[in-house]
Amino acid sequence: MKRRDFFKNTSLAAIGSAFLSPVDLLASIPANKRRSDGKTAKNIIFMVSDGMSIGTLTMANLLLQRKEGRESNWVRLYHENKVRRAMMDTASANSLVTDSAAASSSWGGGVRVNNGSLNVGPDGTEHKPILQKFKAAGKSVGCVTSVPVTHATPAGFCINNNKRGDQGEIALQYLPLKFDIMLGGGLEYFLAEKRKDKTDLFGKYKSTGYTVLQSRNDLMKLSLSSDKPVMGVFYEDGLPYALDRDHTDGLKAATPSLAEMTSQAISYLRKNKKGFVMQVEGGKVDWSAHANDVGALLYDQIAFDEAIKVAIDFAEQDQETLVVITTDHGNANPGLFSGGKANENFDKIQHFKHTNEWILKGVDRAFIVPRLIERIEAAQGIVITKDEASSLLKHFSAADADGIYNPYKLPFRELAEIQTKYTSVGWGSMDHSGDYVEVAMCGPGSELLNPFVKNTELHNLMLEATGLRA
């Protein structure tokens, strides 16, 4: 474009735009002025790598480059110029640093709510979740996640509740909605022996016409021609970390990967002539960031990236699908740090077989220093010193009676600090950050994406992309 044409076409959004910041200027371009071809999206696949800081995306790509000689699918989309990109402001109604409930509600209900709430505003107003809107419009809908299906991110697209932690209640709220397919973890919220009220929720789901799935084999044998709503719950709490799943006998056969769940869900939903809308969440990216667990983090990000490939392959063949790829917030701000051995140290992660969670859940007060050193070496190929092992074991003598497994507790933090010397990966915290984050879109409707958006804007963008209105 010639210089004079640039100024003629943009006019700097008239003289008034000169008083806006660059970010405000970009965000002020009306979305409907960006439509170019008039196409609407029949389907939407909304993909969330929960708690993904930019360092996580970066290091997962570097790991794949150095281990397999290829880029991540996400970064490859950038290099091949197949997506629109934006930065997104992730704040909630009451904090610059959001939690997952408020973040998903911003997309799901189109309004910022307080941290901890699901589509319930600060004044108590309930905002209709987006999957309910699309279901009412005749589309098939569903969610896929590596954490409980009742967790904050899927719930933010599905229901109203002012307490994200009331997952037993959320499991009940899903029942009458009869969404077409829900896949993930969280057995304890459905099994009578695990629920506080001893209700057999799986029994209730079956009696109201659902197909209930509880294993990978059940999922892979699912009749794709069925019109029954599907509730698939494959593990207690979150599904296993991808790294542990790949190196533990039985887990790979018993539990599906995020990519497998995504593929089966698309195949189940796509038969609706009016289209479908689904959310896919790599939820344990967030959990591993909270734990400062580098092996869990990078391999679960790669597992999410494999699900991206499933979605993009379908969308490129289908040509009627909007794919949204993003995160709800950063977490822990991990990064690869400089040093003479940065390359050598980072490459050690290629040979990890297990996560820090796997290591620490197998340690108790009876452990001695040599045994802990051997356990870490077997899991990750790292040989820590006797002093480091001794320091780590001190935390177990003060562990709670119920055990030490909690990502905020000291063994996780200390093990991560010890690992930094061996992997050159460091951490900013063990909690969410207020960073602006990546959004990428491809397919019909992606032209609606402005270069800078608030998280709430994606709600109306999805509705407009499909020709609906709020």
C-alpha positions as CSV (number, residue, x, y, z in Angstrom):
1,M,0.0,0.0,0.0
2,K,1.3,3.5,-0.9
3,R,1.9,5.9,2.0
4,R,-0.8,8.3,0.8
5,D,-3.3,5.5,0.4
6,F,-2.6,4.3,4.0
7,F,-3.5,7.7,5.4
8,K,-6.4,8.1,3.0
9,N,-7.9,4.7,4.0
10,T,-7.4,4.9,7.7
11,S,-7.7,8.6,8.4
12,L,-6.4,7.7,11.8
13,A,-10.1,6.9,12.6
14,A,-10.7,10.6,12.2
15,I,-9.0,13.3,14.2
16,G,-10.5,12.1,17.5
17,S,-8.5,8.9,17.3
18,A,-5.3,10.8,17.7
19,F,-6.2,11.2,21.4
20,L,-6.5,7.4,21.9
21,S,-3.7,5.2,23.0
22,P,-2.4,2.8,20.3
23,V,-4.1,-0.1,22.1
24,D,-7.4,1.8,22.3
25,L,-7.1,2.8,18.7
26,L,-6.8,-0.8,17.5
27,A,-9.6,-1.9,19.8
28,S,-11.9,0.9,18.5
29,I,-12.2,-0.4,15.0
30,P,-15.8,-1.7,14.8
31,A,-15.9,-5.5,14.4
32,N,-18.6,-5.3,11.8
33,K,-16.4,-3.1,9.6
34,R,-13.9,-5.9,9.4
35,R,-16.2,-8.4,7.7
36,S,-14.9,-9.1,4.2
37,D,-16.6,-12.1,2.7
38,G,-20.0,-12.2,4.4
39,K,-19.6,-15.9,5.4
40,T,-21.0,-17.1,8.6
41,A,-19.5,-20.0,10.7
42,K,-21.6,-23.1,10.9
43,N,-19.4,-24.5,13.7
44,I,-17.1,-23.1,16.4
45,I,-14.3,-24.9,18.2
46,F,-13.2,-22.8,21.1
47,M,-9.8,-24.0,22.5
48,V,-8.4,-23.0,25.8
49,S,-5.0,-23.8,27.2
50,D,-5.9,-22.9,30.7
51,G,-3.3,-20.8,32.6
52,M,-0.9,-20.6,29.6
53,S,1.7,-17.9,30.0
54,I,3.6,-16.9,26.8
55,G,6.7,-18.7,28.2
56,T,4.7,-22.0,28.2
57,L,3.8,-21.6,24.5
58,T,7.4,-20.7,23.8
59,M,9.1,-23.6,25.6
60,A,6.7,-26.2,24.3
61,N,7.6,-25.1,20.8
62,L,11.3,-25.1,21.6
63,L,11.0,-28.6,23.1
64,L,9.3,-29.9,20.0
65,Q,11.9,-28.3,17.7
66,R,14.8,-29.8,19.6
67,K,13.2,-33.2,20.3
68,E,11.3,-33.9,17.1
69,G,12.5,-31.3,14.6
70,R,9.2,-29.6,14.2
71,E,7.2,-26.7,15.4
72,S,4.1,-26.8,17.6
73,N,0.9,-26.7,15.6
74,W,0.0,-23.4,17.3
75,V,3.2,-21.6,16.3
76,R,3.1,-23.2,12.8
77,L,-0.2,-21.5,12.2
78,Y,1.6,-18.2,12.9
79,H,4.5,-19.0,10.6
80,E,2.1,-20.0,7.8
81,N,0.0,-16.9,8.3
82,K,-3.2,-19.0,8.7
83,V,-4.7,-17.1,11.6
84,R,-5.6,-13.7,12.9
85,R,-3.8,-12.8,16.1
86,A,-4.7,-10.5,19.0
87,M,-3.8,-9.7,22.5
88,M,-6.5,-10.1,25.1
89,D,-7.1,-8.3,28.4
90,T,-8.1,-11.0,30.9
91,A,-9.3,-9.0,33.9
92,S,-12.4,-10.0,35.9
93,A,-15.0,-7.6,37.5
94,N,-13.2,-7.3,40.8
95,S,-9.5,-8.0,39.9
96,L,-6.8,-7.3,37.3
97,V,-5.9,-10.9,37.8
98,T,-8.7,-13.2,36.9
99,D,-9.5,-16.8,38.0
100,S,-10.8,-19.4,35.5
101,A,-14.4,-19.0,36.5
102,A,-14.6,-15.3,35.8
103,A,-12.5,-15.7,32.7
104,S,-14.7,-18.4,31.2
105,S,-17.8,-16.4,32.2
106,S,-16.5,-13.4,30.2
107,W,-16.6,-15.6,27.1
108,G,-19.6,-17.6,28.2
109,G,-21.9,-14.8,29.4
110,G,-20.3,-11.8,27.8
111,V,-20.0,-9.9,31.1
112,R,-17.2,-9.6,33.6
113,V,-18.1,-11.2,36.9
114,N,-16.2,-11.5,40.2
115,N,-13.6,-14.2,40.6
116,G,-15.2,-17.4,41.8
117,S,-18.5,-16.7,40.0
118,L,-19.9,-18.5,37.0
119,N,-22.1,-16.1,34.9
120,V,-23.4,-14.4,37.9
121,G,-22.7,-10.7,38.0
122,P,-21.6,-8.7,41.1
123,D,-25.2,-7.5,41.5
124,G,-26.6,-11.1,41.3
125,T,-27.8,-10.9,37.7
126,E,-27.5,-14.2,35.9
127,H,-26.2,-14.0,32.3
128,K,-27.3,-16.8,29.9
129,P,-24.3,-19.0,29.1
130,I,-23.3,-19.2,25.4
131,L,-23.8,-23.0,25.0
132,Q,-27.4,-22.6,26.2
133,K,-27.8,-19.9,23.5
134,F,-26.4,-22.0,20.8
135,K,-28.4,-25.1,21.9
136,A,-31.6,-23.0,21.8
137,A,-30.7,-22.0,18.2
138,G,-30.6,-25.6,17.2
139,K,-26.9,-26.3,17.2
140,S,-25.2,-29.3,19.0
141,V,-23.0,-28.3,21.8
142,G,-20.4,-29.8,24.1
143,C,-17.2,-29.5,26.2
144,V,-14.0,-31.5,26.3
145,T,-11.5,-31.0,29.2
146,S,-8.5,-32.7,30.9
147,V,-9.9,-31.6,34.3
148,P,-13.3,-32.3,35.8
149,V,-16.2,-31.6,33.4
150,T,-17.6,-29.6,36.3
151,H,-14.6,-27.4,36.6
152,A,-14.6,-23.6,36.1
153,T,-13.7,-23.4,32.4
154,P,-16.3,-25.8,31.0
155,A,-18.9,-24.6,33.5
156,G,-18.4,-21.0,32.4
157,F,-19.8,-21.9,29.0
158,C,-22.7,-24.0,30.5
159,I,-24.3,-22.8,33.7
160,N,-24.9,-20.1,36.3
161,N,-23.5,-20.5,39.8
162,N,-22.0,-18.0,42.2
163,K,-19.7,-20.7,43.6
164,R,-17.3,-22.3,41.2
165,G,-16.2,-24.8,43.9
166,D,-19.7,-26.3,44.2
167,Q,-18.9,-29.0,41.6
168,G,-21.3,-31.5,43.0
169,E,-24.1,-29.0,42.4
170,I,-22.7,-28.2,38.9
171,A,-22.9,-31.9,38.0
172,L,-26.6,-31.7,38.9
173,Q,-27.1,-28.5,36.9
174,Y,-25.8,-30.2,33.8
175,L,-28.4,-33.0,33.9
176,P,-31.4,-31.2,32.5
177,L,-29.4,-29.2,29.9
178,K,-28.9,-32.4,27.8
179,F,-25.8,-30.9,26.1
180,D,-24.8,-33.3,23.3
181,I,-21.4,-34.3,24.6
182,M,-19.4,-33.6,27.8
183,L,-16.0,-35.3,28.3
184,G,-13.4,-35.1,31.0
185,G,-12.6,-36.0,34.6
186,G,-14.4,-35.6,37.9
187,L,-15.7,-39.1,38.8
188,E,-16.1,-38.0,42.5
189,Y,-18.9,-35.6,41.5
190,F,-21.0,-38.4,39.8
191,L,-20.4,-41.6,41.9
192,A,-22.8,-42.2,44.8
193,E,-19.9,-43.4,47.1
194,K,-18.0,-40.2,46.4
195,R,-20.7,-37.6,46.6
196,K,-21.6,-36.0,49.9
197,D,-25.3,-36.5,49.2
198,K,-24.7,-40.2,48.1
199,T,-26.7,-39.5,44.9
200,D,-26.0,-41.9,42.0
201,L,-25.7,-39.2,39.4
202,F,-24.6,-41.7,36.7
203,G,-27.8,-43.5,37.3
204,K,-29.8,-40.3,37.0
205,Y,-28.1,-39.5,33.7
206,K,-28.8,-42.9,32.3
207,S,-32.4,-42.8,33.4
208,T,-33.0,-39.5,31.6
209,G,-31.6,-40.7,28.3
210,Y,-27.9,-40.1,28.5
211,T,-25.1,-42.4,27.3
212,V,-22.6,-42.6,30.1
213,L,-18.9,-43.3,29.3
214,Q,-16.3,-44.2,31.9
215,S,-13.3,-45.5,30.0
216,R,-11.3,-44.8,26.9
217,N,-12.7,-48.0,25.4
218,D,-16.2,-46.7,26.0
219,L,-15.3,-43.5,24.2
220,M,-13.7,-45.1,21.2
221,K,-16.7,-47.4,20.8
222,L,-19.2,-44.6,21.0
223,S,-21.8,-44.9,18.3
224,L,-21.4,-41.7,16.3
225,S,-24.8,-42.0,14.8
226,S,-26.6,-41.9,18.1
227,D,-28.6,-38.8,19.0
228,K,-28.4,-39.4,22.8
229,P,-26.6,-36.8,25.0
230,V,-23.3,-38.1,26.2
231,M,-21.6,-37.7,29.6
232,G,-18.1,-39.1,29.6
233,V,-16.2,-39.1,32.9
234,F,-12.9,-41.0,32.8
235,Y,-11.0,-40.4,36.0
236,E,-11.3,-39.0,39.5
237,D,-10.3,-35.3,39.7
238,G,-8.3,-34.3,36.6
239,L,-7.2,-36.8,34.0
240,P,-3.5,-38.0,34.4
241,Y,-0.8,-35.6,33.2
242,A,0.2,-36.5,29.6
243,L,3.7,-37.3,30.6
244,D,2.7,-39.7,33.3
245,R,0.0,-41.2,31.1
246,D,2.5,-42.0,28.4
247,H,4.9,-43.8,30.8
248,T,2.5,-45.6,33.2
249,D,1.3,-49.1,32.5
250,G,-2.5,-49.1,32.0
251,L,-3.1,-45.4,32.0
252,K,-2.8,-44.9,28.3
253,A,-5.3,-47.8,27.6
254,A,-7.7,-46.6,30.3
255,T,-7.9,-42.9,29.8
256,P,-8.3,-40.9,26.6
257,S,-5.9,-38.1,25.5
258,L,-7.3,-34.6,24.9
259,A,-6.8,-35.1,21.2
260,E,-8.8,-38.4,21.2
261,M,-11.6,-36.7,23.1
262,T,-11.6,-33.8,20.8
263,S,-11.7,-36.0,17.7
264,Q,-14.6,-38.1,19.0
265,A,-16.5,-35.1,20.1
266,I,-16.2,-33.4,16.7
267,S,-17.3,-36.6,15.0
268,Y,-20.3,-36.9,17.3
269,L,-21.3,-33.3,16.9
270,R,-20.7,-32.7,13.2
271,K,-23.8,-34.6,12.0
272,N,-26.1,-31.8,13.0
273,K,-27.0,-29.9,9.8
274,K,-27.3,-26.7,11.8
275,G,-23.8,-27.0,13.1
276,F,-22.1,-27.3,16.5
277,V,-20.2,-25.3,19.1
278,M,-17.7,-26.9,21.5
279,Q,-15.1,-25.9,24.0
280,V,-11.8,-27.8,24.4
281,E,-9.8,-27.1,27.5
282,G,-6.2,-28.2,28.3
283,G,-7.0,-27.7,32.0
284,K,-3.9,-29.3,33.5
285,V,-1.7,-26.8,31.9
286,D,-3.0,-24.5,34.6
287,W,-2.6,-27.1,37.4
288,S,1.0,-27.8,36.4
289,A,1.8,-24.1,36.3
290,H,0.4,-23.8,39.9
291,A,2.7,-26.6,40.9
292,N,5.8,-25.2,39.0
293,D,6.0,-28.7,37.4
294,V,7.9,-28.2,34.2
295,G,7.5,-31.7,32.8
296,A,3.8,-31.7,33.5
297,L,3.5,-28.2,32.0
298,L,5.3,-28.7,28.7
299,Y,3.9,-32.1,27.9
300,D,0.3,-31.1,28.7
301,Q,0.8,-28.1,26.5
302,I,2.0,-30.4,23.8
303,A,-1.1,-32.6,24.4
304,F,-3.2,-29.5,23.9
305,D,-1.3,-28.7,20.8
306,E,-2.2,-32.2,19.4
307,A,-5.8,-31.3,20.0
308,I,-5.3,-28.1,18.0
309,K,-4.2,-30.2,15.1
310,V,-7.4,-32.3,15.3
311,A,-9.5,-29.1,15.2
312,I,-7.5,-27.4,12.4
313,D,-7.5,-30.5,10.2
314,F,-11.3,-30.7,10.6
315,A,-11.8,-27.0,10.0
316,E,-9.6,-27.0,6.9
317,Q,-11.6,-29.8,5.4
318,D,-14.9,-28.4,6.5
319,Q,-14.4,-24.7,5.5
320,E,-17.4,-23.7,7.7
321,T,-15.7,-23.8,11.1
322,L,-14.3,-20.9,13.2
323,V,-11.5,-22.1,15.4
324,V,-10.5,-20.0,18.4
325,I,-7.2,-20.7,20.2
326,T,-6.4,-18.9,23.4
327,T,-5.9,-19.0,27.2
328,D,-7.9,-17.5,30.0
329,H,-4.9,-16.0,31.9
330,G,-1.2,-16.6,32.4
331,N,0.0,-18.6,35.4
332,A,3.4,-18.6,37.1
333,N,5.2,-16.9,34.2
334,P,7.7,-19.7,33.5
335,G,10.7,-19.1,31.2
336,L,14.0,-20.4,29.9
337,F,16.8,-18.4,31.4
338,S,20.2,-17.6,30.1
339,G,23.4,-19.4,31.0
340,G,26.2,-21.3,29.5
341,K,24.3,-24.6,29.8
342,A,20.8,-23.3,28.9
343,N,20.6,-25.5,25.8
344,E,22.1,-28.6,27.5
345,N,19.9,-28.2,30.5
346,F,16.7,-27.5,28.6
347,D,17.3,-30.6,26.5
348,K,17.1,-32.8,29.6
349,I,13.3,-32.3,29.6
350,Q,13.2,-34.3,26.4
351,H,14.0,-37.4,28.5
352,F,11.6,-36.9,31.3
353,K,9.3,-39.9,32.0
354,H,7.3,-38.5,34.9
355,T,6.1,-35.3,36.5
356,N,7.0,-33.7,39.8
357,E,3.6,-34.8,41.0
358,W,4.4,-38.4,40.3
359,I,7.7,-38.0,42.2
360,L,6.3,-36.3,45.3
361,K,3.1,-38.4,45.6
362,G,5.4,-41.5,45.9
363,V,7.5,-39.9,48.7
364,D,6.7,-40.3,52.4
365,R,8.3,-39.6,55.8
366,A,10.2,-43.0,55.6
367,F,12.2,-41.9,52.6
368,I,16.0,-41.5,52.9
369,V,18.2,-39.3,50.9
370,P,19.7,-41.9,48.5
371,R,16.2,-43.3,47.7
372,L,14.9,-39.8,46.8
373,I,17.9,-39.1,44.6
374,E,17.2,-42.4,42.8
375,R,13.5,-41.7,42.4
376,I,14.1,-38.3,40.8
377,E,16.8,-39.7,38.5
378,A,14.6,-42.5,37.4
379,A,11.7,-40.1,36.7
380,Q,13.6,-37.3,35.0
381,G,17.3,-38.2,34.5
382,I,18.4,-35.5,36.9
383,V,20.8,-36.3,39.7
384,I,20.3,-33.9,42.6
385,T,22.8,-33.5,45.4
386,K,22.6,-35.1,48.8
387,D,22.1,-31.6,50.3
388,E,19.3,-30.8,47.9
389,A,17.6,-34.2,48.7
390,S,18.0,-33.6,52.4
391,S,16.5,-30.2,52.2
392,L,13.5,-31.5,50.2
393,L,12.8,-34.3,52.6
394,K,12.6,-31.9,55.5
395,H,9.2,-30.7,54.2
396,F,7.8,-34.2,54.5
397,S,8.3,-34.4,58.3
398,A,6.0,-31.4,58.6
399,A,3.5,-32.7,56.0
400,D,-0.2,-32.7,56.8
401,A,-1.8,-35.9,58.1
402,D,-3.6,-36.2,54.8
403,G,-0.4,-36.1,52.8
404,I,1.6,-33.4,51.0
405,Y,0.0,-33.3,47.6
406,N,-1.0,-29.7,47.1
407,P,0.8,-27.6,44.5
408,Y,1.0,-24.7,46.8
409,K,2.9,-26.6,49.5
410,L,6.6,-26.4,50.0
411,P,7.8,-29.6,48.5
412,F,6.6,-28.6,45.0
413,R,8.1,-25.2,45.3
414,E,11.4,-26.4,46.5
415,L,11.7,-29.2,43.9
416,A,11.0,-26.6,41.2
417,E,13.7,-24.4,42.6
418,I,16.1,-27.3,42.7
419,Q,15.3,-28.2,39.1
420,T,16.0,-24.7,37.8
421,K,19.7,-25.4,38.2
422,Y,19.3,-28.5,36.0
423,T,16.8,-27.4,33.4
424,S,17.4,-23.6,33.2
425,V,13.6,-23.1,33.6
426,G,12.5,-20.6,36.2
427,W,9.2,-19.4,37.6
428,G,7.7,-16.1,38.6
429,S,5.2,-17.4,41.1
430,M,2.8,-20.2,41.8
431,D,-0.3,-18.4,40.8
432,H,-2.2,-16.5,38.0
433,S,-0.8,-13.4,36.4
434,G,-2.5,-10.4,34.9
435,D,-0.7,-10.6,31.6
436,Y,-2.4,-9.9,28.3
437,V,-2.6,-13.2,26.4
438,E,-2.6,-14.6,22.9
439,V,-5.8,-15.1,20.8
440,A,-5.6,-16.8,17.4
441,M,-8.5,-17.4,15.1
442,C,-9.0,-19.0,11.7
443,G,-12.1,-19.7,9.5
444,P,-15.3,-17.7,8.9
445,G,-15.7,-15.0,11.5
446,S,-12.0,-14.7,12.3
447,E,-12.0,-11.4,10.4
448,L,-14.1,-10.0,13.3
449,L,-11.1,-10.2,15.6
450,N,-9.5,-6.8,16.4
451,P,-5.8,-6.7,17.3
452,F,-6.6,-6.0,21.0
453,V,-9.7,-7.2,22.7
454,K,-11.2,-7.5,26.2
455,N,-12.1,-11.1,27.0
456,T,-15.9,-10.3,27.0
457,E,-15.7,-9.3,23.4
458,L,-15.3,-12.9,22.3
459,H,-18.9,-13.7,23.4
460,N,-20.5,-11.4,20.9
461,L,-17.9,-12.2,18.3
462,M,-18.9,-15.9,18.4
463,L,-22.6,-15.0,18.1
464,E,-22.0,-12.6,15.2
465,A,-19.7,-15.1,13.5
466,T,-22.6,-17.6,13.4
467,G,-25.2,-15.0,12.4
468,L,-26.8,-15.0,15.9
469,R,-27.4,-12.0,18.2
470,A,-27.1,-11.7,22.0
